[in-house]
Amino acid sequence: MPNYLTQDQIDKFHRDGKSPRYLVVPNFLERDEVDSLLTRSKQLLDEFNIDDHPLTKFTTSDVNHVGDDYFLNSGDKIRYFLEEDAVDAQGKLTREKQKSVNKIGHALHELDPAFRKVTLENERLRSLVGDLKFHRDPVALQSMVITKQTHIGGEVPEHNDSTFLYTDPPSALGFWIALEKCTASNGALSFLPGSHLTTRVTKRFVRLGENKGTGFERLVSPEEEKKLSEAAIGEYILETCNPGDLVLIHGTVLHKSERNTSPHTRFAYTFHMIESPPYAKYDKKNWLQPTKEMPFSRILPTGEVNSSSSQVLLGEA
């Protein structure tokens, strides 16, 4: 019997062709947990020192993706990334620092006690992972607070997470937790149902080499990519959320969010899980790399591995 999820929720996530392959879990965090994370997020924004910041902006554009050392070496640190519209041509902020940040990442789950508590010290999360059986031995990585600032919070075009956290075989699973109400006007997530059936990981976001930043490495021919893109056409579903709701996102499902045009922020906490060796290989080309001081964070207790079943899909489309 499941420990946290209902059998209906488990079936909904896993049922190929009859499910969007994402799952909204209402009220995953209690109100006090949400308040703690939201308060801590705003404290981090207050603590942000713009004077020694390289003004690294975060962009999801294929042609201008962030790739400087501040970004590439952030996997074991807590760092700040600015909105594209937050810096003018003279390199000055266009608004106060707290309202200029796109996201804070990428090791909140390890380094900040509030975020560690709900990620690595959360029995509900371990129970959910055990119920879902998406991974055998998952590790957590790339934790972020995404702020989606008022009137400036940028659009995130359609993408899938396995492009940015590539494993062989693909095994990325996103955990996205609303810290504020997410609506159609402040950038709630939208999903293309069933796109995991028609979408493959066609490219990888990689390090290009020393002092060369990042870029995308093609995994299929342009012709094959075009065919897959044409097959993935459909109507996106907008998923509005309340504070504390968790959205589980299969690594190959296409999703996006619109620009925040409202006077309300849309704070969310997100992290990912991938499979560990020998069940999947994490490539050294990936932009985010574990360090000796901070290897990727194991979710299940030492020696405990999810048993294999028909539902252990390892992220395969």
DOBA-240817 format. One record per residue (C-alpha): residue in one letter; x, y, z. Coordinates in steps of 0.25 Angstrom, whole numbers, plus 5000, padded with zeros to 4 digits. Example, Ala and Ser with C-alpha at 12.3 -4.5 7.8 and 13.67 -1.06 7.14 Angstrom:
// DOBA-240817
A504949825031/S505549965029/
// end
This chain:
// DOBA-240817
M500050005000/P500550144997/N501050225009/Y500750365004/L500150374990/T498850304987/Q498850194977/D498050274968/Q499150384968/I500250284965/D499450224953/K499150364948/F500650394947/H501050264941/R499950234931/D500550254917/G499650314907/K498550344917/S499250444926/P499950574924/R501150514932/Y501250614942/L500450614955/V499950724964/V500050684979/P499150784987/N499650835000/F500950765000/L501550865010/E500850915022/R500551065023/D501651085033/E502651015024/V502251105013/D502351225021/S503751185026/L504251175012/L503551295007/T504151375019/R505551315017/S505451345002/K505151495004/Q506351495015/L507251445004/L506851554995/D507151655006/E508451595008/F508851604994/N510151684992/I510051754978/D511351824980/D512151694978/H511251624968/P511651604953/L510251644949/T510051504943/K508651504936/F507851374935/T507251344921/T506651224915/S506951264900/D507651164892/V508551264886/N508951344899/H508951244910/V509651284923/G511051224924/D512051304932/D512851244944/Y511851304954/F510751214948/L511651094945/N512151084959/S510851104966/G510550954968/D511050964982/K510751104986/I509551204988/R509651304977/Y508751404970/F508351424956/L507651544950/E506551564941/E506951604927/D506251744928/A506851774941/V508151834936/D508251944927/A509251974915/Q510152044925/G510151914935/K509251984945/L508051924952/T506751974947/R506051944960/E506351914974/K507251784976/Q506151704983/K505251724970/S506351694960/V506651554964/N506051444955/K506551324963/I507451284975/G508151154974/H508751044973/A509050974986/L507951034995/H507550894999/E508950865005/L509350995010/D508151065015/P507451005028/A506051045024/F506150985010/R506950865015/K505850825024/V504750815014/T505650745004/L506650655010/E506050645024/N504550625020/E503950485023/R502750525014/L503750545002/R504350405004/S503050335005/L502550404992/V503850364985/G503650214990/D502150214986/L502550274972/K503650174969/F504150264958/H505550244962/R506350134969/D507350214977/P507050364974/V507950484977/A507550634978/L508150744971/Q507950884965/S507050944976/M506551084973/V505551194978/I504951254965/T504351394969/K503651434956/Q503651574960/T502451674957/H502351724943/I503851684940/G503751534943/G504151474929/E503551374920/V504151234921/P503851164907/E503551024905/H504550924909/N504850794916/D505750774928/S506550654923/T507150754913/F507850824925/L508050704934/Y508450594924/T508650454929/D508750324921/P507650274921/P506850404924/S506450404938/A506150554942/L504950584951/G504550724955/F503950764968/W503250894967/I502650954980/A501751084980/L502151174991/E501051274986/K499751264979/C500051244964/T499051294954/A498951324939/S499451464941/N500651444949/G501351324942/A500651194946/L501251074939/S500651014927/F500850874921/L500750794908/P499950674912/G500550544907/S501750614901/H502650504908/L502150414897/T502550494885/T503750574891/R505150514892/V506350584898/T506850644885/K507950734891/R508750754903/F509150874911/V510650854913/R511950924917/L512750964904/G514150954910/E515051044918/N514651194917/K513651154906/G512351164914/T511151074911/G510351034899/F509450924893/E509950794887/R509050734877/L508650584880/V507850564867/S507850614853/P507150744850/E506150664842/E505850574853/E505750684863/K504750754853/K503850624852/L503850614867/S503450764869/E502350754859/A501850624866/A501850704880/I500850804875/G499550814884/E498850904894/Y499550944907/I498850924920/L499051034930/E499150984945/T498851094955/C499451054969/N499251094983/P500351114993/G500950984997/D500450904985/L501550814979/V501650794964/L502450664959/I502950684945/H503450564937/G504750604930/T504250594916/V502950664918/L502950804911/H502550914920/K502651064920/S502251194928/E501751334923/R502351464927/N501851524940/T500951634936/S500251654949/P500551734962/H500751604970/T502051524971/R502051374968/F503151314977/A503351164976/Y504351064981/T504850954971/F505950844971/H506150724963/M506450574965/I507250484956/E507650334956/S508950294962/P509950194956/P509850084952/Y508450114948/A508750234940/K510050314937/Y510250464939/D511150524928/K512350604931/K511850704920/N510650744928/W510750894932/L510450854947/Q511550764953/P511650704967/T512850744975/K513750654985/E513250744996/M511750734991/P511350614984/F509950604979/S508950584991/R508450444993/I506950444997/L506750305002/P507450255014/T508750185012/G508550045007/E507050065004/V506750054989/N505350054983/S505049914978/S504849894963/S503449884958/S502649914945/Q502550054949/V504050084950/L504250154937/L505550234939/G505050344932/E504850274918/A503850344909/
// end
